[in-house]
Amino acid sequence: MNSQPLDFVPASEFKQRAADAVADDHLRKSFRGAMDFLIGKRAAQFPDAAALESQRSLAEHIRKYSLARLPELLEQLERKLTDNGVQVHWAETGEEACAIIVGIAQRHSTKLMVKGKSMVSEEVELNHAMADAGIDALESDMGEYIVQLDGEKPSHIIMPAIHKTKQQIARLFADKVPGAGYTESVDELIGIGRAVLREKFMFLFDEPLSNLDAKLRVQMRAEIKALHQRLKTTTVYVTHDQVEAMTMADKIVVMRDGIVEQVGSPLDLYDRPANMFVAGFIGSPAMNFIEGSILDGVFVGDGLTHSLAGLPDDLDGQSVVLGIRPEHIELADAGPAATVVLTEQTGSETNIHLKLGANPLNCLAKGRIAVEPGQSVHLRMQPGKVHLFDARTGKR
């Protein structure tokens, strides 16, 4: 979007502009409807008038307290943010603030900035500063997008486009949104705006398949992936199902308790998990874990000794956890002995549940393997498929 000059209202014109606004019948009706809506929402949240007044008094106290100690509180906030790895920038003017943000964006070769409602960024003219630097600035809020498209400032902190009529917005979209025709249908106008935001921004799916049966889930996975490939739009897909993550993603972000554990392609996470949490999440059946220690380059655990080549000397004597995926364990004529607990036949594969010393172990074998519960079998671990994790931290 190209930068456009904005007109500021001199203080001397304020009274006349205010009188014109009060005399604007459309604007008065719009504000009356909006205020009735907001008052209704507030009444639903605070049916007790005394409780509402108490909250207002508390808010006023917090405001006065914060303004009285603002420099001190800002410095306190900076210290806490810095302690948590956040870099804080200070700016004395709007121009300086814009220069800092533009500089950060340019260092990262940013082409598009997507932002939500922010009166501060409106006051410092951030969108125009980004546009002047060749960076497209897109408002993700519909009202903010409308006034941005028309080169205006928001007329209200909550309802930025409340001053515009339906006809004005229809003409604006028809003139400035490629492919949009003139329509006064509110639903169609909303659809035009959302289409622009979807094209520029992203789709978000929050566990959309969790309530579907297994067959339909597989079908919908394929349809969503085909949709993504056709639209070529950034898509964020939230799931607890590792099969969905592995089959649908170009890049996976594995999180635990709000912390990012690892970022990478599906096969990166499968081949080189950063820790035991990721290793146990990616892959089905889950990775086997066996506790033990390293002695002279050999892993020694309950029921298992396994030679490991190329280990650093400082691992000798260290407590570790050996990880091996079920599909990387084979039945063999010789090797560690394990006892069959049960088998699960799927036709093309056999999932064999084993006991190796005191450790439960899964072996996923191709084809139909005829073994019986209680039978002793020998195991072979495929070369190069063993993972080692620190027993204390769980890290690779």
N, C-alpha and C positions, 0 to 999 in steps of 0.2 A: 504494500500500500504506500502511495507516494505521500511525502510530507506536505502538509497544508498549513498556512499561517492561521493562527487563532486570534480572535478579537477579544480583548479584555475590556471590561466595563469600567470606565473611570468613576471614582467615588462621587464626582459631581453629578453623574447621570443616574445614580442609584435610585433616588426618589421617583424619577419619572419612569424608570424601568420597572420598579416595584408596582407603581400605579398601573402600568400597562399590563403587568402580569395578573394583577387582581381583577382587571377589567376583561381578561381573556376568559370567555365562558367555557371553552373547551378545557383550558388548564384548571379552572376551578372545579369542574365536574370530575376531571381525572384525579385531582388531589383528594376530593371528597370521597370518591370510590376507594382510592388507595388507603386513605386514613381509616375508613370504616373497616376495610379488610384487616389492617394491622391492629386496630383496636379490638376487633373480634378475636384475632389470634392471641393477643395479650390477655384478654379476659379468659380465654380457654386455658391458658397456662397459669394464670393467677386469679382463680375465682374468689379468693379471700382478699378483700380490699386492704385489710390490715397487713397481711403478708406482703402484698405488693408495695405498700408504702414503706415497710421495713426494708425491702430490697432496694428501693430507691434511695433511702437514707444511707444504706451501706455503700451503694455505688457512689453517691456524692462524697462520702467520707474518703473512699479509695481515690477518687479523682483529686480531691484537695490534697490528700497526703502525697500522691504521686507528683503533682505539680510542684509542691513545696520542696520536694527532695529529688527533682528530676535529674540534675547532673550526677548526684551520688548514685541513684538507681541505674542510670545508663552505664556508669562505670562498673557497677556491680554486675550488670547483665553482661558487659563485655568480658569481664573476668571469667564468669561461668561458661560463656560460649567458648572462649579461648581454651579453657581447661578441657572442653569436650571436642577439641580439634577444629573449631569453627574460626575462620579468619574474619575479623571485624574491620570494616572500613568506616572512616569518619569523613563527613563532608560538611562544609560550612554553607554552601549554596546549592541551589538546584542544579546549576550548570556543572559544578564539581561532582555532584552525585551521579548525574548522567554520564559524565566522562569516565567515572570509575566503572559503572556497569557496562558501558560500551567497550571499555578496555578489556574487561573480563570476557565478554562475549567474543571479541575479536581474537583473543588468545586461544579460544577454543573453536575458532572457525565457525561460529554460529551463523546460521542462515535464517532461522525462525525463532522468535521469542513468543511463547504462549503465556498469557497472564490472566489472572482473575481480577475481581474488583480490588482496586487499590487507589484510594484518594491521594495518597502521597505521590505515587507515580504520575497521576493526572496533574498534580500541582507542579511537579518539576518538568513536565513535558517529556517524559521518558519515551513514549511511543515515537514522537517526532525525532528525538535524538537518535533512536535506533534506526529509524527510516533514513535519516541523513547519512548514517554509516553503512547503508545498504543492507540492513537487517530488517526483515519483515516482522512487524509486531502485530500479533493477533489477540484480540480480546475474546476470552472464552465465555463471558457472560453476554447474553443476548442483548440486553439494554446497552451495555458498554460497547458492543460491536456496532450497534446502530449509530450511536453518536460518533464513534470513531470513523465509520464509513462516511459520515457527513462532515467530518472535520470539525466537530464541536466538542465542547466540554460537557461532562454530565451535569444535568440540571438538578439532580437530587442524589444524595449519597446512597440511598437504597434503590431508587427507581430512576436511573440515569436518563432514560428516554421518555419520561412521563409527559414532557412538553410537546411531543410529536403526535400528530393525528395518524390514524390508520392510513389515510390517503397519502400523507407525506412519506410514510415508511414504504408504502407500495410503490410510489414514484422513485424513491431512493433506490430500492432494490432493482427495479426495472432498469434504471439508468446505470447502476454501478456494479451489479452482480452479473457476471457473464452467464448468458443462457436463461436468465430469469425474466419472465413476462410480467406485465402489470396485473396484479390481482389484489382485491381488497378482502379476500378471505383470510381471516386471522390464522386459521390452521395452515393454509398454504404459505403465508408469510413466515410463520414459525418454521415450517418445513424448509423453506429456502435458506433461512439463517442457519438452521441445524446442519443442512447439507454442506454449507461452506465450512462450518466448524469441524464437521467430520472429516472433510477432505484435508483440511490443514492439520488437524489434531490427531486423534486416535480413537479407537474403539476400546471399551472396557467390558470384559466378560468376568463376572464374579460367580464362579462355580455354576455355570449354566446347565450342566448335564447331571448334577448330583442326584436329581430325583427321577431320572430316566432309568428304564430297565437296560440290561447289558447290551441287548441287540440294538436298541435304538441309540444308545450311547455311542457305539462304534460307528453307526451311520452318521450321527450328527457331528462326530469328530471330523470325519472326512468332509462333510459339507461346510463346516466352519473353516477348515483349512483351505478348501477350494475358494471360498468367499474371500479369504485373506489374500490368496495369490492373485485373484482377479482384481480386487480393489487396490491392492498394493498400499494399504493404509496401515500405519503403526497400530498394533493391537496388543493390549495388555490383558492377559488371561490368568485369572486367579484360580488355583486348584490345589487340592490336597492329594490328587490322584497322580502318581508318578507316571503312569502309562499315558495319560493325557499330556503331561508335560513333555515326555520324551518324544511322542509321536507328532505333536503339533507345533513345538517351539523351534524358532531359529536360535534363540538365546534364552536360557533359564536363569532366573534369580531365585536361589534357595534361601528362605528366611526361617529363622527360629526366634520366637519371642521378640519380633520386631527388628532383629539384627540380621544383616545379610551375611550368610555363611559362605556362599560361593556364587560367582557369575561365570557362565560359559555356555558353549554349545552343548546339546544333549550328550554327544559322544565324549566331549571333554570331561563332563561331570561323571560319566559312566567309567571312563578309562582312568582318570586321575582325580578322584574325589579329594577335596581339601581336608576333610576330617571324617570321623565316624558317623556323624549325623547325616552328612550328604551321602556317604557310602551306603548307609542303611536305608535312605529314602529312595535313591535311584536304583532301579533294578527290581525285578519280580521273578521268583522269590527274592527276598532281601539277602544282602551279603551276609555270609557267615563270619563270626568273630570268635577268635580263640586267644585267650590271655596266655602270656608266657614271657620269656626273656631271651636275650641274645647271648650265646656263649660261643666264642671263637668262630663267628660268622654263621652259626647255626641257630635257628629258632627252636626253642625247647618249650613245649607246652604239655598239658595233660593229654596223653595219647598221641602226641605228634612231635616229631623232630623233622625239620625241613631245612636243607642247606640253602643259603641265600648268597648269591655272588654280588660283589661290588659294594658291600656295606662299609660305611666309614668306621674307622677304628673306635671312635668315641661312643658307638652304640653298644660295644661289648659290655655285658653285665647289666644293660638297661632293661627295665620292664617295658614290654611292648604289647600291642594287640595285633595279631595277624588277621587280615581280612582276605577272604576268597569267595568269589561269587559261585552259586550253585552250578551254573553252567560251565564253570571252569574246573570242576572236579569230575574225574572219570573213574569208573570201576576198572581195576587192573589185576594182574596175576600176582603182583607183589607190591608192598608198600604198607603204609599205616593201616592197621586193622580197625574196622568199625562194625557195629552191630545194627542190623536193619530194624527199625521200629515200625514203620508202615510204608506203604507205597500209594501214590496217587497216579492213576493212568488217565491220560487225556487223549490217547490214540496216537498222536505224533510224538509225545514226550512222556517220560516217566519221572515224577518227582519222588525221590527216595529220601525218607526221613531216617537219619542215622544217629547213633550215639558213638562219639569218638572220645574215649575216656569219660569224663564227666560232661563233655561239651555236646549239645545238640548240633546237628549238622544237616544241611540240605544238599542233595546232589540232584541236578536236573539233567537227565540223560536223554539223548535223542532215541526215538523208537520205543519199542515195548520191551522192557527189561523184566525178566522173570526172576524175582528174588522174593523171599518170604520173611515175615517178621521173625526175629531171633537169629537169622542167618548172619554169619560173619563174612564180610567182604573186605577186599583190599582197595585202597584208594590211590589215585595219582593226581597231583595238582599240576595243571598246565604251566609250562615254563613262562615266566614273564607276567603271570596273571595274579601274583600274590601282592597284597598291599600291607604296609606296616604303618601303625599309628602309635603315637606316644600314649602310654597307658594312663598318664596323669591328665594330659590336656585333650586327648582324643584327636590331636592334629596329625596330619600326615608327616 
